[in-house]
Amino acid sequence: MESGIALTPPSQIDWQAVLVEHQRWLWTIIYARVGEPQAVDEVLQEVALAAVRQSAPIDDRTKVAPWLYRVAIRQSLLYRRKMGRIRKLKDRYADREQPTEVDRRQQSPLDWLLADERKDLIRKAMGCLKEKDREILLLKYTENWNYKQIADHLGVSHSAVEARLHRARQRLRLELKTLQVIED
């Protein structure tokens, strides 16, 4: 305590009081990022959850505000990403051509059933993978990110992304073989 700043042990930080104290400027920061008043409450809840669930407690009370700022920005970006995905799915569905009556007659109910069954087995195989493998495969194939984008977002090198994707694909192939979705 030579500098005159009292350090508060992490167990003594009352997060409810801290969040109430910083709520006004956090609301402004989040609103500037998401642009929707109703979304601000959702993002503020995520900020509060992050504060309560933090894995590395903050020892210095003067660092609480900058930490909350970073968490608010991150949660705002996650919210915008989530809403963008939802909007993208809605647009994709709206733009999708509905099958004509001729198309429906060409596909048999058995084809529909087999396609649904195959999708379920693939989901099951993905569920058997480790979280990191699932994550990198989904980023590559559902988000259509290239290796550089994945490397930048995960904070790893380009070659690490290549290696992780290669191993994840191998593990997925093994799971698909186990579930008899694909043959040797």
Summary of the structure (lengths in Angstrom):
residues: 184
radius of gyration: 23.3
end to end distance: 66.9
largest distance: 82.0
contacts: 437
relative contact order: 0.07
helix: 77%
strand: 0%
